[in-house]
Amino acid sequence: MVFDLPSQSCRIGSLQVTGSASSTIRNPATGEILACVPHLGAKEAALAVDAASSAFRSWSRGTAYDRAALLTRWADLIEDRYASLAELLTAEQGKPLKEAQRELRYGNSFVRWYAEEAKRVYGETIPSERADQRILILKQPLGVVAAITPWNFPVAMVLRKVAPALAAGCTVVLKPAPETPLSALQLVELAAQAGIPEGVLNIVTGPAEDIGAVWMADPRVRKVTFTGSTEVGRLLMSQSARTLKKLTLELGGNAAMIVCADADLARALSGSMFGKFRNAGQTCISVNRFLLHDHIAQSFTERFVEQVRSLRVGNGSDPSSDIGPLINEDGCNKVEDLVNDALRSGATLLLGGKRIKGTFFAPTVLADVTPSMRIAQEEIFGPVACLSTFNDDDTAIRTANDISHGLVHYVYTEQLSRAFRYSEELEAGMVGINGTAISCAHAPFGGIKQSGYGREGGHHGIDEFLQVKYVSIGIAS
Ligand code: NAP
């Protein structure tokens, strides 16, 4: 497939920067070269902050209605190009075309929602105990925001950060993942076509350490919004200490799906397939561990294995593919290593268990997985389902919580009181009861523990880009 990728340059202020070196972007399914993107560094990272900083004054002083109109125009342009952007997303990331289309709709829903939310950044007035005083609370944009995004949702992670930041009145410097910069570059071009002024949204492709180091050290960058691994999140947190930046860290997960004895099994099975195999399991909210009540374990397992067996693995551009390749060799080696370790430690292989070819990994089901195995403790990021059983709610809650991460857990039960107990006792930023498709523009997405902090989505998501100012006004009493 040949894409119409005009100039692979980075938009920084009024410039289209190509730099003197470039990096090759390949299709993970075929190895085919898709494009070359600029290999920029510290100089361009600083230039981007200059541009964002200069643009901040006028962007933040415009009205929320002005920003909403431009964001809506951006969303319209993205929507007009859903078909070609989805093909590009599949080509650079590997996910099946139907998932790429879903990611575009999901990502763009944040642009539309935050275009409206820009108009609802309400301050407060607080009654004073003094007759000669009035108290106002203003909410103001933080300033320049650095957004750093991963490869697993190259469109959605960009839009989920940039839309609320721009809506709030902030300006942005963006570094997409090196594996998947092409759709991000296209989104930034569309923002410019929509009329979003120069310098408001800037993009820099190149080595993370060099670009990150400049942004983390620059006091003009007032906020960093990062999605990626816990390890890099910790590094950014330590680097940000010197300039005391506000942070949003959307880090890894290790979700449990608890299927209770009273669960609607058809519903649980459908939620399992989506929750485990979407994006070949390379999703932070992917189900890592299935905890099955003894009473339903056998029947669930038999039906689950049959459904997993029917999944078609292939190039994402083939409409019949359900699962594409893993992103790269390192990702595939990690999955292989975790599966082999689990098998050596006593897990039972029910299906799959190995690489098919290249970085395509067979949908895999392992039973008898115990909490101490590495595969139960670490984020798998691959199409591997780990099954184990429990016989009472206390054990299920304890097992689900006995990990360092705290992003999301899922529970299938038909009992209201049980649903409340799990919702309240599971240690996670999110709990899905009877469903795994929980992320949306209007609800706060994010984790606790080693999954990070800060929220994306809903009014909580725009608050991340705002600061509170208290104004005390003395008047004649
Ligand atoms: P990663 O290695 O942490 O990289 C994420 C981004 O950070 C990339 O753009 C990367 O660029 C950059 N980066 C790495 N080192 C940096 C540094 N020193 N300074 C500045 N930037 C730096 O994670 P990944 O492997 O791409 O993504 C997978 C991870 O993301 C998983 O753990 C997954 O759970 C998590 N994730 C979380 C969420 C969520 O919302 N909680 C959503 C999606 C994914 P380079 O690759 O060039 O180093």
Residues whose N, C-alpha, C, O or C-beta is under 5 A from the ligand:
A	BS01	NAP	I148 T149 P150 W151 K175 P176 A177 P178 G206 P207 A208 E209 G212 T227 G228 S229 T230 V232 E250 L251 G252 G253 C284
